[in-house]
C-alpha cells in the first residue's frame, strides 16, 4: 500500500484492498470526514481512495506517523509503512 499527502486535508492511498478499514485506521489522527474506496462502473475496486480530514494538521499527523518525517515543505510524500502497523 502506498500513501501520499497533500498540503490540504486529503491523504491519497493507493493499492488499497477491499478489507482495509480506512476510517478506523486514520481516525486516531483526527476527524475523518470521508474515506471510501473508489470503484469502477462494475463495482470493482480501483484500489485507491482519498481519506479526508477536517483540517490539514490532522492529515499531516497521519502522514507523519506513517513516514516518520517532519518535512512539511514537500508537497507530496510517499509512505512506505503499511496501514496495518500500529
N, CA, C and O atoms as CSV, one atom per row, in Angstrom:
chain,resi,resn,atom,element,x,y,z
A,1,UNK,N,N,0.846,-1.167,0.000
A,1,UNK,CA,C,0.000,0.000,0.000
A,1,UNK,C,C,0.891,1.229,0.000
A,1,UNK,O,O,1.900,1.269,0.704
A,2,UNK,N,N,0.529,2.218,-0.776
A,2,UNK,CA,C,1.264,3.477,-0.820
A,2,UNK,C,C,0.338,4.607,-0.427
A,2,UNK,O,O,-0.840,4.615,-0.783
A,3,UNK,N,N,0.881,5.562,0.311
A,3,UNK,CA,C,0.091,6.690,0.786
A,3,UNK,C,C,0.823,7.971,0.445
A,3,UNK,O,O,2.041,8.058,0.594
A,4,UNK,N,N,0.075,8.972,-0.015
A,4,UNK,CA,C,0.649,10.261,-0.375
A,4,UNK,C,C,-0.118,11.358,0.343
A,4,UNK,O,O,-1.304,11.208,0.636
A,5,UNK,N,N,0.560,12.457,0.623
A,5,UNK,CA,C,-0.047,13.562,1.372
A,5,UNK,C,C,0.035,14.847,0.569
A,5,UNK,O,O,1.042,15.118,-0.085
A,6,UNK,N,N,-1.032,15.638,0.620
A,6,UNK,CA,C,-1.035,16.966,0.013
A,6,UNK,C,C,-1.114,18.007,1.102
A,6,UNK,O,O,-1.435,17.688,2.247
A,7,UNK,N,N,-0.827,19.243,0.762
A,7,UNK,CA,C,-0.875,20.336,1.740
A,7,UNK,C,C,-2.290,20.816,1.989
A,7,UNK,O,O,-2.495,21.991,2.291
A,8,UNK,N,N,-3.237,19.963,1.872
A,8,UNK,CA,C,-4.604,20.279,2.280
A,8,UNK,C,C,-5.034,19.172,3.235
A,8,UNK,O,O,-4.184,18.562,3.883
A,9,UNK,N,N,-6.273,18.911,3.333
A,9,UNK,CA,C,-6.732,17.925,4.321
A,9,UNK,C,C,-6.929,16.530,3.741
A,9,UNK,O,O,-7.584,15.694,4.364
A,10,UNK,N,N,-6.373,16.261,2.555
A,10,UNK,CA,C,-6.552,14.955,1.914
A,10,UNK,C,C,-5.290,14.112,1.974
A,10,UNK,O,O,-4.174,14.614,1.836
A,11,UNK,N,N,-5.494,12.828,2.183
A,11,UNK,CA,C,-4.427,11.844,2.100
A,11,UNK,C,C,-4.837,10.867,1.001
A,11,UNK,O,O,-5.933,10.308,1.046
A,12,UNK,N,N,-3.972,10.662,0.023
A,12,UNK,CA,C,-4.241,9.756,-1.085
A,12,UNK,C,C,-3.618,8.410,-0.766
A,12,UNK,O,O,-2.438,8.330,-0.425
A,13,UNK,N,N,-4.411,7.352,-0.875
A,13,UNK,CA,C,-3.945,6.000,-0.581
A,13,UNK,C,C,-4.178,5.149,-1.815
A,13,UNK,O,O,-5.295,5.101,-2.331
A,14,UNK,N,N,-3.127,4.469,-2.302
A,14,UNK,CA,C,-3.310,3.575,-3.450
A,14,UNK,C,C,-2.911,2.164,-3.073
A,14,UNK,O,O,-2.268,1.938,-2.048
A,15,UNK,N,N,-3.299,1.220,-3.909
A,15,UNK,CA,C,-3.103,-0.209,-3.653
A,15,UNK,C,C,-3.840,-0.638,-2.391
A,15,UNK,O,O,-3.302,-1.357,-1.549
A,16,UNK,N,N,-5.072,-0.184,-2.281
A,16,UNK,CA,C,-5.915,-0.489,-1.127
A,16,UNK,C,C,-6.754,-1.717,-1.440
A,16,UNK,O,O,-7.394,-1.792,-2.489
A,17,UNK,N,N,-6.748,-2.677,-0.526
A,17,UNK,CA,C,-7.615,-3.838,-0.703
A,17,UNK,C,C,-8.989,-3.525,-0.130
A,17,UNK,O,O,-9.139,-2.591,0.659
A,18,UNK,N,N,-9.974,-4.292,-0.519
A,18,UNK,CA,C,-11.348,-4.059,-0.076
A,18,UNK,C,C,-11.532,-4.197,1.427
A,18,UNK,O,O,-12.453,-3.602,1.988
A,19,UNK,N,N,-10.681,-4.964,2.089
A,19,UNK,CA,C,-10.905,-5.253,3.503
A,19,UNK,C,C,-10.250,-4.256,4.460
A,19,UNK,O,O,-10.355,-4.417,5.676
A,20,UNK,N,N,-9.594,-3.254,3.947
A,20,UNK,CA,C,-8.957,-2.255,4.802
A,20,UNK,C,C,-10.022,-1.319,5.369
A,20,UNK,O,O,-10.832,-0.766,4.625
A,21,UNK,N,N,-10.015,-1.148,6.679
A,21,UNK,CA,C,-10.946,-0.235,7.348
A,21,UNK,C,C,-10.285,1.136,7.434
A,21,UNK,O,O,-9.656,1.467,8.439
A,22,UNK,N,N,-10.429,1.925,6.385
A,22,UNK,CA,C,-9.708,3.188,6.285
A,22,UNK,C,C,-10.056,4.176,7.387
A,22,UNK,O,O,-9.164,4.736,8.024
A,23,UNK,N,N,-11.339,4.394,7.616
A,23,UNK,CA,C,-11.728,5.360,8.651
A,23,UNK,C,C,-11.165,4.962,10.005
A,23,UNK,O,O,-10.669,5.802,10.756
A,24,UNK,N,N,-11.247,3.679,10.307
A,24,UNK,CA,C,-10.745,3.192,11.592
A,24,UNK,C,C,-9.242,3.416,11.713
A,24,UNK,O,O,-8.769,3.841,12.767
A,25,UNK,N,N,-8.490,3.142,10.664
A,25,UNK,CA,C,-7.035,3.281,10.698
A,25,UNK,C,C,-6.603,4.737,10.824
A,25,UNK,O,O,-5.616,5.032,11.497
A,26,UNK,N,N,-7.327,5.645,10.188
A,26,UNK,CA,C,-6.911,7.042,10.165
A,26,UNK,C,C,-7.570,7.903,11.238
A,26,UNK,O,O,-7.088,9.003,11.507
A,27,UNK,N,N,-8.638,7.446,11.852
A,27,UNK,CA,C,-9.381,8.290,12.792
A,27,UNK,C,C,-8.603,8.621,14.060
A,27,UNK,O,O,-8.944,9.581,14.751
A,28,UNK,N,N,-7.582,7.862,14.378
A,28,UNK,CA,C,-6.800,8.190,15.571
A,28,UNK,C,C,-5.973,9.460,15.393
A,28,UNK,O,O,-5.390,9.957,16.357
A,29,UNK,N,N,-5.915,9.990,14.170
A,29,UNK,CA,C,-5.154,11.208,13.905
A,29,UNK,C,C,-6.029,12.449,13.851
A,29,UNK,O,O,-5.519,13.569,13.833
A,30,UNK,N,N,-7.337,12.259,13.826
A,30,UNK,CA,C,-8.259,13.385,13.773
A,30,UNK,C,C,-9.600,12.957,13.205
A,30,UNK,O,O,-9.853,11.770,13.003
A,31,UNK,N,N,-10.449,13.931,12.952
A,31,UNK,CA,C,-11.784,13.652,12.425
A,31,UNK,C,C,-11.704,13.356,10.925
A,31,UNK,O,O,-11.319,14.212,10.130
A,32,UNK,N,N,-12.074,12.133,10.559
A,32,UNK,CA,C,-12.110,11.731,9.154
A,32,UNK,C,C,-13.478,12.111,8.607
A,32,UNK,O,O,-14.502,11.619,9.081
A,33,UNK,N,N,-13.493,12.985,7.610
A,33,UNK,CA,C,-14.762,13.424,7.033
A,33,UNK,C,C,-15.232,12.503,5.916
A,33,UNK,O,O,-16.430,12.417,5.649
A,34,UNK,N,N,-14.297,11.809,5.257
A,34,UNK,CA,C,-14.672,10.799,4.269
A,34,UNK,C,C,-13.492,9.870,4.008
A,34,UNK,O,O,-12.330,10.273,4.064
A,35,UNK,N,N,-13.821,8.634,3.727
A,35,UNK,CA,C,-12.831,7.618,3.368
A,35,UNK,C,C,-13.593,6.488,2.696
A,35,UNK,O,O,-14.299,5.722,3.351
A,36,UNK,N,N,-13.446,6.397,1.411
A,36,UNK,CA,C,-14.215,5.425,0.646
A,36,UNK,C,C,-13.359,4.920,-0.502
A,36,UNK,O,O,-12.788,5.713,-1.252
A,37,UNK,N,N,-13.268,3.607,-0.642
A,37,UNK,CA,C,-12.513,3.030,-1.749
A,37,UNK,C,C,-13.237,3.345,-3.050
A,37,UNK,O,O,-14.439,3.106,-3.173
A,38,UNK,N,N,-12.510,3.877,-4.010
A,38,UNK,CA,C,-13.096,4.232,-5.305
A,38,UNK,C,C,-13.345,2.954,-6.112
A,38,UNK,O,O,-12.547,2.017,-6.092
A,39,UNK,N,N,-14.465,2.948,-6.814
A,39,UNK,CA,C,-14.863,1.764,-7.581
A,39,UNK,C,C,-15.185,2.139,-9.026
A,39,UNK,O,O,-15.576,3.268,-9.321
A,40,UNK,N,N,-15.011,1.167,-9.915
A,40,UNK,CA,C,-15.368,1.405,-11.312
A,40,UNK,C,C,-16.860,1.154,-11.520
A,40,UNK,O,O,-17.588,0.882,-10.565
A,41,UNK,N,N,-17.305,1.245,-12.753
A,41,UNK,CA,C,-18.733,1.113,-13.050
A,41,UNK,C,C,-19.293,-0.278,-12.759
A,41,UNK,O,O,-20.507,-0.443,-12.637
A,42,UNK,N,N,-18.417,-1.279,-12.646
A,42,UNK,CA,C,-18.878,-2.630,-12.319
A,42,UNK,C,C,-18.888,-2.890,-10.817
A,42,UNK,O,O,-19.348,-3.941,-10.371
A,43,UNK,N,N,-18.383,-1.940,-10.036
A,43,UNK,CA,C,-18.315,-2.103,-8.592
A,43,UNK,C,C,-16.997,-2.662,-8.095
A,43,UNK,O,O,-16.800,-2.818,-6.889
A,44,UNK,N,N,-16.089,-2.965,-9.018
A,44,UNK,CA,C,-14.774,-3.478,-8.624
A,44,UNK,C,C,-13.912,-2.343,-8.077
A,44,UNK,O,O,-14.021,-1.200,-8.521
A,45,UNK,N,N,-13.072,-2.665,-7.128
A,45,UNK,CA,C,-12.203,-1.667,-6.508
A,45,UNK,C,C,-11.181,-1.137,-7.504
A,45,UNK,O,O,-10.568,-1.906,-8.245
A,46,UNK,N,N,-11.000,0.179,-7.518
A,46,UNK,CA,C,-9.928,0.803,-8.294
A,46,UNK,C,C,-8.637,0.839,-7.485
A,46,UNK,O,O,-7.611,1.321,-7.964
A,47,UNK,N,N,-8.691,0.331,-6.262
A,47,UNK,CA,C,-7.556,0.205,-5.357
A,47,UNK,C,C,-6.931,1.537,-4.972
A,47,UNK,O,O,-5.723,1.615,-4.746
A,48,UNK,N,N,-7.753,2.597,-4.895
A,48,UNK,CA,C,-7.269,3.856,-4.353
A,48,UNK,C,C,-8.402,4.590,-3.663
A,48,UNK,O,O,-9.579,4.315,-3.896
A,49,UNK,N,N,-8.027,5.521,-2.815
A,49,UNK,CA,C,-9.002,6.328,-2.096
A,49,UNK,C,C,-8.376,7.639,-1.661
A,49,UNK,O,O,-7.153,7.781,-1.637
A,50,UNK,N,N,-9.215,8.584,-1.321
A,50,UNK,CA,C,-8.796,9.787,-0.624
A,50,UNK,C,C,-9.385,9.706,0.774
A,50,UNK,O,O,-10.592,9.522,0.936
A,51,UNK,N,N,-8.544,9.842,1.774
A,51,UNK,CA,C,-9.010,9.953,3.148
A,51,UNK,C,C,-8.972,11.437,3.463
A,51,UNK,O,O,-7.910,12.059,3.426
A,52,UNK,N,N,-10.130,12.004,3.772
A,52,UNK,CA,C,-10.223,13.439,4.021
A,52,UNK,C,C,-10.399,13.707,5.508
A,52,UNK,O,O,-11.224,13.085,6.177
A,53,UNK,N,N,-9.611,14.640,6.007
A,53,UNK,CA,C,-9.676,15.051,7.407
A,53,UNK,C,C,-10.355,16.408,7.510
A,53,UNK,O,O,-10.539,17.096,6.506
A,54,UNK,N,N,-10.726,16.790,8.726
A,54,UNK,CA,C,-11.399,18.074,8.927
A,54,UNK,C,C,-10.454,19.256,8.789
A,54,UNK,O,O,-10.907,20.385,8.600
A,55,UNK,N,N,-9.133,19.019,8.880
A,55,UNK,CA,C,-8.175,20.104,8.656
A,55,UNK,C,C,-6.819,19.530,8.246
A,55,UNK,O,O,-6.553,18.349,8.472
A,56,UNK,N,N,-5.960,20.356,7.646
A,56,UNK,CA,C,-4.658,19.879,7.165
A,56,UNK,C,C,-3.739,19.357,8.264
A,56,UNK,O,O,-2.940,18.454,8.016
A,57,UNK,N,N,-3.835,19.899,9.458
A,57,UNK,CA,C,-2.972,19.452,10.543
A,57,UNK,C,C,-3.221,17.986,10.891
A,57,UNK,O,O,-2.282,17.245,11.182
A,58,UNK,N,N,-4.475,17.575,10.861
A,58,UNK,CA,C,-4.802,16.176,11.143
A,58,UNK,C,C,-4.251,15.262,10.051
A,58,UNK,O,O,-3.728,14.185,10.338
A,59,UNK,N,N,-4.372,15.696,8.804
A,59,UNK,CA,C,-3.826,14.911,7.696
A,59,UNK,C,C,-2.316,14.788,7.837
A,59,UNK,O,O,-1.749,13.717,7.623
A,60,UNK,N,N,-1.676,15.881,8.196
A,60,UNK,CA,C,-0.227,15.853,8.372
A,60,UNK,C,C,0.180,14.912,9.514
A,60,UNK,O,O,1.191,14.218,9.408
A,61,UNK,N,N,-0.593,14.883,10.595
A,61,UNK,CA,C,-0.296,13.965,11.704
A,61,UNK,C,C,-0.316,12.517,11.223
A,61,UNK,O,O,0.542,11.721,11.604
A,62,UNK,N,N,-1.290,12.178,10.391
A,62,UNK,CA,C,-1.377,10.813,9.868
A,62,UNK,C,C,-0.164,10.490,9.011
A,62,UNK,O,O,0.436,9.424,9.146
A,63,UNK,N,N,0.190,11.410,8.134
A,63,UNK,CA,C,1.341,11.197,7.262
A,63,UNK,C,C,2.621,11.087,8.085
A,63,UNK,O,O,3.450,10.214,7.830
A,64,UNK,N,N,2.782,11.956,9.055
A,64,UNK,CA,C,3.983,11.918,9.897
A,64,UNK,C,C,4.117,10.580,10.607
A,64,UNK,O,O,5.219,10.048,10.742
A,65,UNK,N,N,3.005,10.044,11.053
A,65,UNK,CA,C,3.028,8.748,11.725
A,65,UNK,C,C,3.525,7.656,10.786
A,65,UNK,O,O,4.363,6.839,11.169
A,66,UNK,N,N,3.014,7.638,9.566
A,66,UNK,CA,C,3.341,6.554,8.652
A,66,UNK,C,C,4.717,6.681,8.021
A,66,UNK,O,O,5.299,5.671,7.623
A,67,UNK,N,N,5.260,7.898,7.917
A,67,UNK,CA,C,6.579,8.007,7.288
A,67,UNK,C,C,7.659,8.543,8.211
A,67,UNK,O,O,8.795,8.735,7.776
A,68,UNK,N,N,7.333,8.791,9.480
A,68,UNK,CA,C,8.315,9.263,10.453
A,68,UNK,C,C,9.068,10.483,9.946
A,68,UNK,O,O,10.261,10.628,10.212
A,69,UNK,N,N,8.390,11.355,9.224
A,69,UNK,CA,C,9.018,12.532,8.633
A,69,UNK,C,C,8.428,13.793,9.230
A,69,UNK,O,O,7.260,13.819,9.619
A,70,UNK,N,N,9.232,14.834,9.303
A,70,UNK,CA,C,8.754,16.131,9.768
A,70,UNK,C,C,9.004,17.197,8.703
A,70,UNK,O,O,9.136,18.379,9.019
A,71,UNK,N,N,9.067,16.775,7.442
A,71,UNK,CA,C,9.367,17.694,6.354
A,71,UNK,C,C,8.075,18.207,5.736
A,71,UNK,O,O,7.535,17.575,4.829
A,72,UNK,N,N,7.572,19.338,6.210
A,72,UNK,CA,C,6.315,19.888,5.715
A,72,UNK,C,C,6.454,20.571,4.361
A,72,UNK,O,O,5.444,20.855,3.717
A,73,UNK,N,N,7.679,20.843,3.914
A,73,UNK,CA,C,7.856,21.596,2.673
A,73,UNK,C,C,7.573,20.769,1.427
A,73,UNK,O,O,7.317,21.333,0.363
A,74,UNK,N,N,7.612,19.471,1.532
A,74,UNK,CA,C,7.381,18.612,0.369
A,74,UNK,C,C,5.881,18.504,0.104
A,74,UNK,O,O,5.110,18.203,1.015
A,75,UNK,N,N,5.464,18.749,-1.141
A,75,UNK,CA,C,4.036,18.762,-1.472
A,75,UNK,C,C,3.408,17.380,-1.345
A,75,UNK,O,O,2.365,17.230,-0.708
A,76,UNK,N,N,4.022,16.386,-1.935
A,76,UNK,CA,C,3.539,15.003,-1.814
A,76,UNK,C,C,4.643,14.167,-1.198
A,76,UNK,O,O,5.811,14.335,-1.551
A,77,UNK,N,N,4.303,13.282,-0.298
A,77,UNK,CA,C,5.266,12.393,0.333
A,77,UNK,C,C,4.814,10.942,0.186
A,77,UNK,O,O,3.678,10.599,0.514
A,78,UNK,N,N,5.697,10.113,-0.299
A,78,UNK,CA,C,5.371,8.690,-0.384
A,78,UNK,C,C,5.685,8.022,0.948
A,78,UNK,O,O,6.738,8.257,1.540
A,79,UNK,N,N,4.785,7.210,1.398
A,79,UNK,CA,C,4.972,6.499,2.657
A,79,UNK,C,C,5.205,5.028,2.375
A,79,UNK,O,O,4.574,4.454,1.488
A,80,UNK,N,N,6.092,4.425,3.112
A,80,UNK,CA,C,6.432,3.028,2.889
A,80,UNK,C,C,5.830,2.075,3.910
A,80,UNK,O,O,5.856,0.862,3.703
A,81,UNK,N,N,5.288,2.596,5.009
A,81,UNK,CA,C,4.712,1.713,6.024
A,81,UNK,C,C,3.307,1.278,5.628
A,81,UNK,O,O,2.598,2.015,4.943
A,82,UNK,N,N,2.915,0.126,6.040
A,82,UNK,CA,C,1.567,-0.363,5.775
A,82,UNK,C,C,0.589,0.198,6.792
A,82,UNK,O,O,0.961,0.475,7.932
A,83,UNK,N,N,-0.654,0.365,6.382
A,83,UNK,CA,C,-1.678,0.871,7.288
A,83,UNK,C,C,-1.965,-0.082,8.439
A,83,UNK,O,O,-2.534,0.323,9.453
A,84,UNK,N,N,-1.586,-1.312,8.292
A,84,UNK,CA,C,-1.862,-2.276,9.349
A,84,UNK,C,C,-0.926,-2.129,10.536
A,84,UNK,O,O,-1.163,-2.739,11.579
A,85,UNK,N,N,0.130,-1.336,10.408
A,85,UNK,CA,C,1.042,-1.116,11.530
A,85,UNK,C,C,0.380,-0.228,12.557
A,85,UNK,O,O,-0.472,0.596,12.226
A,86,UNK,N,N,0.774,-0.399,13.801
A,86,UNK,CA,C,0.273,0.463,14.869
A,86,UNK,C,C,-1.047,0.011,15.321
A,86,UNK,O,O,-1.633,0.615,16.219
